[in-house]
Amino acid sequence: MMPVTLANVGEEMMIKKVGGNPDTRRFLENLGFVVGGSVTVVNELGGNVILNVKDSRVAVSREMATKIMV
């Protein structure tokens, strides 16, 4: 298991765990980052990571992205 920030751009991965405090987990789950779902790293720009999840692109901070384990 590794944070999604270490995945290669364009590589589709399955989410294995969403970490962080309860508020962080709820925030990420509301964006569509749920265990068993797939996520793809689209790009990384200025401290933010752009991820493709459930047919939509979401930009989260690098710090938030490290909580998403694939």
PDB file as gemmi writes it, atoms N, CA and C in Angstrom:
CRYST1    1.000    1.000    1.000  90.00  90.00  90.00 P 1                      
ATOM      1  N   MET A   1       0.849  -1.186   0.000  1.00  0.00           N  
ATOM      2  CA  MET A   1       0.000   0.000   0.000  1.00  0.00           C  
ATOM      3  C   MET A   1       0.893   1.246   0.000  1.00  0.00           C  
ATOM      4  N   MET A   2       0.494   2.238  -0.795  1.00  0.00           N  
ATOM      5  CA  MET A   2       1.262   3.487  -0.862  1.00  0.00           C  
ATOM      6  C   MET A   2       0.317   4.660  -1.075  1.00  0.00           C  
ATOM      7  N   PRO A   3       0.751   5.873  -0.714  1.00  0.00           N  
ATOM      8  CA  PRO A   3      -0.110   7.035  -0.976  1.00  0.00           C  
ATOM      9  C   PRO A   3      -0.247   7.265  -2.479  1.00  0.00           C  
ATOM     10  N   VAL A   4      -1.372   7.793  -2.892  1.00  0.00           N  
ATOM     11  CA  VAL A   4      -1.646   8.026  -4.315  1.00  0.00           C  
ATOM     12  C   VAL A   4      -0.622   9.000  -4.907  1.00  0.00           C  
ATOM     13  N   THR A   5       0.020   9.803  -4.074  1.00  0.00           N  
ATOM     14  CA  THR A   5       1.013  10.758  -4.567  1.00  0.00           C  
ATOM     15  C   THR A   5       2.223  10.051  -5.183  1.00  0.00           C  
ATOM     16  N   LEU A   6       2.442   8.767  -4.856  1.00  0.00           N  
ATOM     17  CA  LEU A   6       3.567   8.021  -5.424  1.00  0.00           C  
ATOM     18  C   LEU A   6       3.203   7.275  -6.708  1.00  0.00           C  
ATOM     19  N   ALA A   7       1.926   7.290  -7.080  1.00  0.00           N  
ATOM     20  CA  ALA A   7       1.494   6.599  -8.304  1.00  0.00           C  
ATOM     21  C   ALA A   7       1.949   7.392  -9.526  1.00  0.00           C  
ATOM     22  N   ASN A   8       2.136   6.700 -10.631  1.00  0.00           N  
ATOM     23  CA  ASN A   8       2.531   7.359 -11.877  1.00  0.00           C  
ATOM     24  C   ASN A   8       1.334   8.067 -12.503  1.00  0.00           C  
ATOM     25  N   VAL A   9       1.592   9.171 -13.183  1.00  0.00           N  
ATOM     26  CA  VAL A   9       0.545   9.903 -13.893  1.00  0.00           C  
ATOM     27  C   VAL A   9      -0.084   8.978 -14.930  1.00  0.00           C  
ATOM     28  N   GLY A  10      -1.416   8.936 -14.958  1.00  0.00           N  
ATOM     29  CA  GLY A  10      -2.133   8.121 -15.927  1.00  0.00           C  
ATOM     30  C   GLY A  10      -2.384   6.689 -15.485  1.00  0.00           C  
ATOM     31  N   GLU A  11      -1.814   6.305 -14.357  1.00  0.00           N  
ATOM     32  CA  GLU A  11      -1.979   4.929 -13.868  1.00  0.00           C  
ATOM     33  C   GLU A  11      -3.242   4.834 -13.015  1.00  0.00           C  
ATOM     34  N   GLU A  12      -4.146   3.925 -13.390  1.00  0.00           N  
ATOM     35  CA  GLU A  12      -5.382   3.750 -12.622  1.00  0.00           C  
ATOM     36  C   GLU A  12      -5.113   2.802 -11.456  1.00  0.00           C  
ATOM     37  N   MET A  13      -5.462   3.238 -10.264  1.00  0.00           N  
ATOM     38  CA  MET A  13      -5.216   2.456  -9.052  1.00  0.00           C  
ATOM     39  C   MET A  13      -6.529   2.277  -8.294  1.00  0.00           C  
ATOM     40  N   MET A  14      -6.570   1.238  -7.453  1.00  0.00           N  
ATOM     41  CA  MET A  14      -7.741   1.029  -6.610  1.00  0.00           C  
ATOM     42  C   MET A  14      -7.458   1.589  -5.216  1.00  0.00           C  
ATOM     43  N   ILE A  15      -8.422   2.306  -4.670  1.00  0.00           N  
ATOM     44  CA  ILE A  15      -8.263   2.890  -3.336  1.00  0.00           C  
ATOM     45  C   ILE A  15      -8.402   1.782  -2.297  1.00  0.00           C  
ATOM     46  N   LYS A  16      -7.393   1.648  -1.448  1.00  0.00           N  
ATOM     47  CA  LYS A  16      -7.401   0.602  -0.428  1.00  0.00           C  
ATOM     48  C   LYS A  16      -7.741   1.138   0.953  1.00  0.00           C  
ATOM     49  N   LYS A  17      -7.434   2.429   1.178  1.00  0.00           N  
ATOM     50  CA  LYS A  17      -7.696   3.013   2.495  1.00  0.00           C  
ATOM     51  C   LYS A  17      -7.727   4.526   2.370  1.00  0.00           C  
ATOM     52  N   VAL A  18      -8.617   5.151   3.145  1.00  0.00           N  
ATOM     53  CA  VAL A  18      -8.648   6.611   3.225  1.00  0.00           C  
ATOM     54  C   VAL A  18      -8.327   6.958   4.673  1.00  0.00           C  
ATOM     55  N   GLY A  19      -7.218   7.620   4.897  1.00  0.00           N  
ATOM     56  CA  GLY A  19      -6.767   7.912   6.255  1.00  0.00           C  
ATOM     57  C   GLY A  19      -7.112   9.324   6.689  1.00  0.00           C  
ATOM     58  N   GLY A  20      -6.480   9.737   7.782  1.00  0.00           N  
ATOM     59  CA  GLY A  20      -6.704  11.082   8.313  1.00  0.00           C  
ATOM     60  C   GLY A  20      -7.725  11.079   9.424  1.00  0.00           C  
ATOM     61  N   ASN A  21      -7.988  12.266   9.960  1.00  0.00           N  
ATOM     62  CA  ASN A  21      -8.978  12.374  11.031  1.00  0.00           C  
ATOM     63  C   ASN A  21     -10.386  12.219  10.440  1.00  0.00           C  
ATOM     64  N   PRO A  22     -11.381  12.035  11.281  1.00  0.00           N  
ATOM     65  CA  PRO A  22     -12.751  11.792  10.761  1.00  0.00           C  
ATOM     66  C   PRO A  22     -13.238  12.861   9.779  1.00  0.00           C  
ATOM     67  N   ASP A  23     -12.928  14.134  10.036  1.00  0.00           N  
ATOM     68  CA  ASP A  23     -13.366  15.198   9.123  1.00  0.00           C  
ATOM     69  C   ASP A  23     -12.691  15.073   7.767  1.00  0.00           C  
ATOM     70  N   THR A  24     -11.401  14.766   7.770  1.00  0.00           N  
ATOM     71  CA  THR A  24     -10.657  14.603   6.513  1.00  0.00           C  
ATOM     72  C   THR A  24     -11.211  13.432   5.721  1.00  0.00           C  
ATOM     73  N   ARG A  25     -11.452  12.313   6.415  1.00  0.00           N  
ATOM     74  CA  ARG A  25     -11.992  11.125   5.736  1.00  0.00           C  
ATOM     75  C   ARG A  25     -13.356  11.421   5.127  1.00  0.00           C  
ATOM     76  N   ARG A  26     -14.213  12.095   5.875  1.00  0.00           N  
ATOM     77  CA  ARG A  26     -15.560  12.432   5.385  1.00  0.00           C  
ATOM     78  C   ARG A  26     -15.450  13.340   4.168  1.00  0.00           C  
ATOM     79  N   PHE A  27     -14.565  14.335   4.224  1.00  0.00           N  
ATOM     80  CA  PHE A  27     -14.358  15.264   3.112  1.00  0.00           C  
ATOM     81  C   PHE A  27     -13.948  14.506   1.853  1.00  0.00           C  
ATOM     82  N   LEU A  28     -12.957  13.618   1.996  1.00  0.00           N  
ATOM     83  CA  LEU A  28     -12.471  12.858   0.837  1.00  0.00           C  
ATOM     84  C   LEU A  28     -13.533  11.896   0.314  1.00  0.00           C  
ATOM     85  N   GLU A  29     -14.272  11.260   1.225  1.00  0.00           N  
ATOM     86  CA  GLU A  29     -15.334  10.333   0.796  1.00  0.00           C  
ATOM     87  C   GLU A  29     -16.440  11.080   0.060  1.00  0.00           C  
ATOM     88  N   ASN A  30     -16.747  12.300   0.488  1.00  0.00           N  
ATOM     89  CA  ASN A  30     -17.767  13.108  -0.195  1.00  0.00           C  
ATOM     90  C   ASN A  30     -17.322  13.491  -1.601  1.00  0.00           C  
ATOM     91  N   LEU A  31     -16.007  13.565  -1.806  1.00  0.00           N  
ATOM     92  CA  LEU A  31     -15.476  13.865  -3.145  1.00  0.00           C  
ATOM     93  C   LEU A  31     -15.463  12.616  -4.029  1.00  0.00           C  
ATOM     94  N   GLY A  32     -15.714  11.443  -3.431  1.00  0.00           N  
ATOM     95  CA  GLY A  32     -15.761  10.205  -4.209  1.00  0.00           C  
ATOM     96  C   GLY A  32     -14.606   9.258  -3.944  1.00  0.00           C  
ATOM     97  N   PHE A  33     -13.729   9.618  -3.005  1.00  0.00           N  
ATOM     98  CA  PHE A  33     -12.594   8.742  -2.689  1.00  0.00           C  
ATOM     99  C   PHE A  33     -13.030   7.717  -1.651  1.00  0.00           C  
ATOM    100  N   VAL A  34     -13.527   6.590  -2.125  1.00  0.00           N  
ATOM    101  CA  VAL A  34     -14.009   5.537  -1.229  1.00  0.00           C  
ATOM    102  C   VAL A  34     -13.232   4.251  -1.483  1.00  0.00           C  
ATOM    103  N   VAL A  35     -13.079   3.455  -0.440  1.00  0.00           N  
ATOM    104  CA  VAL A  35     -12.352   2.186  -0.552  1.00  0.00           C  
ATOM    105  C   VAL A  35     -13.000   1.330  -1.627  1.00  0.00           C  
ATOM    106  N   GLY A  36     -12.180   0.780  -2.510  1.00  0.00           N  
ATOM    107  CA  GLY A  36     -12.685  -0.045  -3.600  1.00  0.00           C  
ATOM    108  C   GLY A  36     -12.896   0.731  -4.884  1.00  0.00           C  
ATOM    109  N   GLY A  37     -12.931   2.053  -4.791  1.00  0.00           N  
ATOM    110  CA  GLY A  37     -13.100   2.881  -5.981  1.00  0.00           C  
ATOM    111  C   GLY A  37     -11.780   3.023  -6.717  1.00  0.00           C  
ATOM    112  N   SER A  38     -11.836   3.487  -7.953  1.00  0.00           N  
ATOM    113  CA  SER A  38     -10.592   3.665  -8.703  1.00  0.00           C  
ATOM    114  C   SER A  38     -10.249   5.141  -8.781  1.00  0.00           C  
ATOM    115  N   VAL A  39      -8.955   5.407  -8.828  1.00  0.00           N  
ATOM    116  CA  VAL A  39      -8.454   6.778  -8.898  1.00  0.00           C  
ATOM    117  C   VAL A  39      -7.260   6.805  -9.852  1.00  0.00           C  
ATOM    118  N   THR A  40      -7.162   7.878 -10.621  1.00  0.00           N  
ATOM    119  CA  THR A  40      -6.054   8.046 -11.557  1.00  0.00           C  
ATOM    120  C   THR A  40      -5.424   9.410 -11.313  1.00  0.00           C  
ATOM    121  N   VAL A  41      -4.095   9.448 -11.228  1.00  0.00           N  
ATOM    122  CA  VAL A  41      -3.390  10.724 -11.108  1.00  0.00           C  
ATOM    123  C   VAL A  41      -3.355  11.355 -12.494  1.00  0.00           C  
ATOM    124  N   VAL A  42      -3.893  12.578 -12.595  1.00  0.00           N  
ATOM    125  CA  VAL A  42      -3.927  13.278 -13.871  1.00  0.00           C  
ATOM    126  C   VAL A  42      -2.691  14.166 -14.000  1.00  0.00           C  
ATOM    127  N   ASN A  43      -2.388  14.903 -12.935  1.00  0.00           N  
ATOM    128  CA  ASN A  43      -1.284  15.850 -12.986  1.00  0.00           C  
ATOM    129  C   ASN A  43      -0.938  16.304 -11.571  1.00  0.00           C  
ATOM    130  N   GLU A  44       0.197  16.948 -11.439  1.00  0.00           N  
ATOM    131  CA  GLU A  44       0.588  17.510 -10.161  1.00  0.00           C  
ATOM    132  C   GLU A  44       1.073  18.923 -10.432  1.00  0.00           C  
ATOM    133  N   LEU A  45       0.399  19.895  -9.840  1.00  0.00           N  
ATOM    134  CA  LEU A  45       0.715  21.299 -10.094  1.00  0.00           C  
ATOM    135  C   LEU A  45       0.876  22.052  -8.777  1.00  0.00           C  
ATOM    136  N   GLY A  46       1.963  22.737  -8.613  1.00  0.00           N  
ATOM    137  CA  GLY A  46       2.169  23.642  -7.478  1.00  0.00           C  
ATOM    138  C   GLY A  46       1.615  23.181  -6.153  1.00  0.00           C  
ATOM    139  N   GLY A  47       1.964  21.987  -5.713  1.00  0.00           N  
ATOM    140  CA  GLY A  47       1.515  21.525  -4.403  1.00  0.00           C  
ATOM    141  C   GLY A  47       0.148  20.865  -4.407  1.00  0.00           C  
ATOM    142  N   ASN A  48      -0.543  20.896  -5.538  1.00  0.00           N  
ATOM    143  CA  ASN A  48      -1.834  20.231  -5.640  1.00  0.00           C  
ATOM    144  C   ASN A  48      -1.718  19.013  -6.541  1.00  0.00           C  
ATOM    145  N   VAL A  49      -2.558  18.026  -6.265  1.00  0.00           N  
ATOM    146  CA  VAL A  49      -2.586  16.821  -7.092  1.00  0.00           C  
ATOM    147  C   VAL A  49      -3.963  16.765  -7.747  1.00  0.00           C  
ATOM    148  N   ILE A  50      -3.979  16.608  -9.062  1.00  0.00           N  
ATOM    149  CA  ILE A  50      -5.246  16.509  -9.788  1.00  0.00           C  
ATOM    150  C   ILE A  50      -5.520  15.033 -10.028  1.00  0.00           C  
ATOM    151  N   LEU A  51      -6.654  14.574  -9.515  1.00  0.00           N  
ATOM    152  CA  LEU A  51      -7.011  13.156  -9.575  1.00  0.00           C  
ATOM    153  C   LEU A  51      -8.309  12.986 -10.341  1.00  0.00           C  
ATOM    154  N   ASN A  52      -8.421  11.871 -11.046  1.00  0.00           N  
ATOM    155  CA  ASN A  52      -9.653  11.510 -11.733  1.00  0.00           C  
ATOM    156  C   ASN A  52     -10.352  10.464 -10.886  1.00  0.00           C  
ATOM    157  N   VAL A  53     -11.538  10.771 -10.420  1.00  0.00           N  
ATOM    158  CA  VAL A  53     -12.296   9.825  -9.605  1.00  0.00           C  
ATOM    159  C   VAL A  53     -13.763   9.910 -10.002  1.00  0.00           C  
ATOM    160  N   LYS A  54     -14.384   8.758 -10.219  1.00  0.00           N  
ATOM    161  CA  LYS A  54     -15.802   8.717 -10.617  1.00  0.00           C  
ATOM    162  C   LYS A  54     -16.127   9.675 -11.755  1.00  0.00           C  
ATOM    163  N   ASP A  55     -15.369   9.609 -12.849  1.00  0.00           N  
ATOM    164  CA  ASP A  55     -15.597  10.426 -14.044  1.00  0.00           C  
ATOM    165  C   ASP A  55     -15.519  11.928 -13.815  1.00  0.00           C  
ATOM    166  N   SER A  56     -14.853  12.366 -12.745  1.00  0.00           N  
ATOM    167  CA  SER A  56     -14.659  13.802 -12.567  1.00  0.00           C  
ATOM    168  C   SER A  56     -13.247  14.066 -12.074  1.00  0.00           C  
ATOM    169  N   ARG A  57     -12.767  15.247 -12.385  1.00  0.00           N  
ATOM    170  CA  ARG A  57     -11.421  15.627 -11.958  1.00  0.00           C  
ATOM    171  C   ARG A  57     -11.519  16.425 -10.677  1.00  0.00           C  
ATOM    172  N   VAL A  58     -10.687  16.065  -9.721  1.00  0.00           N  
ATOM    173  CA  VAL A  58     -10.687  16.730  -8.430  1.00  0.00           C  
ATOM    174  C   VAL A  58      -9.264  17.134  -8.099  1.00  0.00           C  
ATOM    175  N   ALA A  59      -9.079  18.386  -7.673  1.00  0.00           N  
ATOM    176  CA  ALA A  59      -7.757  18.837  -7.234  1.00  0.00           C  
ATOM    177  C   ALA A  59      -7.755  18.851  -5.710  1.00  0.00           C  
ATOM    178  N   VAL A  60      -6.809  18.154  -5.130  1.00  0.00           N  
ATOM    179  CA  VAL A  60      -6.655  18.164  -3.672  1.00  0.00           C  
ATOM    180  C   VAL A  60      -5.202  18.518  -3.364  1.00  0.00           C  
ATOM    181  N   SER A  61      -4.985  19.042  -2.172  1.00  0.00           N  
ATOM    182  CA  SER A  61      -3.617  19.384  -1.791  1.00  0.00           C  
ATOM    183  C   SER A  61      -2.801  18.107  -1.686  1.00  0.00           C  
ATOM    184  N   ARG A  62      -1.508  18.249  -1.833  1.00  0.00           N  
ATOM    185  CA  ARG A  62      -0.605  17.098  -1.737  1.00  0.00           C  
ATOM    186  C   ARG A  62      -0.766  16.430  -0.366  1.00  0.00           C  
ATOM    187  N   GLU A  63      -0.955  17.269   0.660  1.00  0.00           N  
ATOM    188  CA  GLU A  63      -1.131  16.753   2.020  1.00  0.00           C  
ATOM    189  C   GLU A  63      -2.375  15.860   2.117  1.00  0.00           C  
ATOM    190  N   MET A  64      -3.481  16.302   1.499  1.00  0.00           N  
ATOM    191  CA  MET A  64      -4.714  15.503   1.489  1.00  0.00           C  
ATOM    192  C   MET A  64      -4.495  14.218   0.687  1.00  0.00           C  
ATOM    193  N   ALA A  65      -3.808  14.342  -0.439  1.00  0.00           N  
ATOM    194  CA  ALA A  65      -3.598  13.195  -1.322  1.00  0.00           C  
ATOM    195  C   ALA A  65      -2.790  12.095  -0.631  1.00  0.00           C  
ATOM    196  N   THR A  66      -1.919  12.467   0.292  1.00  0.00           N  
ATOM    197  CA  THR A  66      -1.122  11.447   0.985  1.00  0.00           C  
ATOM    198  C   THR A  66      -1.996  10.580   1.893  1.00  0.00           C  
ATOM    199  N   LYS A  67      -3.204  11.024   2.172  1.00  0.00           N  
ATOM    200  CA  LYS A  67      -4.129  10.252   3.025  1.00  0.00           C  
ATOM    201  C   LYS A  67      -4.861   9.164   2.229  1.00  0.00           C  
ATOM    202  N   ILE A  68      -4.786   9.266   0.882  1.00  0.00           N  
ATOM    203  CA  ILE A  68      -5.461   8.292   0.017  1.00  0.00           C  
ATOM    204  C   ILE A  68      -4.463   7.190  -0.325  1.00  0.00           C  
ATOM    205  N   MET A  69      -4.692   5.999   0.214  1.00  0.00           N  
ATOM    206  CA  MET A  69      -3.765   4.892   0.004  1.00  0.00           C  
ATOM    207  C   MET A  69      -4.274   3.978  -1.108  1.00  0.00           C  
ATOM    208  N   VAL A  70      -3.351   3.611  -2.005  1.00  0.00           N  
ATOM    209  CA  VAL A  70      -3.724   2.728  -3.134  1.00  0.00           C  
ATOM    210  C   VAL A  70      -2.865   1.487  -3.138  1.00  0.00           C  
TER     211      VAL A  70                                                      
END                                                                             
